[in-house]
Amino acid sequence: MSALPVVRRLRDAVVLLWLVVSLTFLLVRMAPGDPATMLVPPSASPADVARLRHAFGLDASYPVQYARWVGDVLTGNLGQSFATREPVTRVIARAAPISLGLGLASLVLTFLIGVPIGVLQGARRGTGADRTLTVLTTAVFAMPSFWIALALVAVFTYGASVMGFPAWLRLPAFGVHTPGAQLTGFASVRDVVRHAVLPVAILSAIGAAGIARYARSHVADVMRQDFVRTARAKGAGPRRVFARHVLANVLPPLVVLLALSLPALVAGSVFVEAVFAWPGMGKTMLSAIAARDYPVVMASAMLYAAVVIAANLTADLVLPLLDPRRSAS
């Protein structure tokens, strides 16, 4: 790929990011609710509310507020949280690693589980195993993440205690660490892993179900192509045909799907973090929206948009390397 298309795509990505954050800026300020009114005590006077609005810069017009915000962002200043009065960068730095760890673990498991299942279904389409897995993956993919979260909490937290499950099956439902526990070293890591089992399992299960359905469809389509029949007619063994012809043609769409899976993981993690009280980006953004904490909402939206756009841009640039037929497009 020449340099010009790369520069053009980078430019388009920056423009798209700017449009997303600009629209978010307008929408959050048009939403009902005044941050100043929410933060003052019930006994506050209208003058107190006006002073707080002035301190937040909310008494200026939307264009002035937008110009100030853009100027601050361009200098690396994301502002100060309305609710906690701490720098937004500190809020994001505290929440982002939690969501990043949760998302990466879920993404890895999603593909390690989903791709083999989908390939197996595509290779054995129409069999009993294929039909059974299709029903299971469709059911899991269609279930809302928060519903699965509540069901697993009922089974592996409350139900496990009532039914006398072994201690290793009694999984914690909320938080990242056991409250009040002073753990260090491996014990601390083990505690975090136990708390992560349920949220990671939910995101991985839903993601793997979607990946499996996608992989099955592409494997089935490739296996019906003429070049696969030709390879078989020339005497190539099933493993050779599958490795050199089927998987080689399924890989590029899966790379694109890897990028397209990030928005689903981001959206799903918002509800999962809220249910399990994980102090990650999802829970932080929901709390900020409820409190009309504009600086935190804007920073979170900008981070989410940047991750999704960057992932899609990466897939767009990598795809021609995996499939040379697309390099001229």
Buried (B, 14 or more C-beta within 10 A) or exposed (E): BEEEBEEEBEEEBEEBBEEBBEEBBEEBBEEEEBBBEBBBEEEBEEEEBEBBBEEBEBBBEEEEBBEEBBEBBEEEBBBBBBBBEEBBBEBBEBBBEBBEBBBEBBBEBBBEBBBBBBBBBBBBBEEEEBEEBBEEBBEBBEBEBBEBBEEBBEBBBEBBEEEEBEEEBBBBBEBBBBEEEEEEEEEBEEBBEBBBEBBBBBBBBBBBBBBBBBBBBBBBBBBEEEEBEEBBEEEBEEEEBBEEBBBEBBEBBBBBBBBBBBBBBBBBBBBBBBBBEBBBBBBBBBBBBEBBBBBBBBBBBBBBBBBBBBBBBEBBBBBBEBBEEEEEE
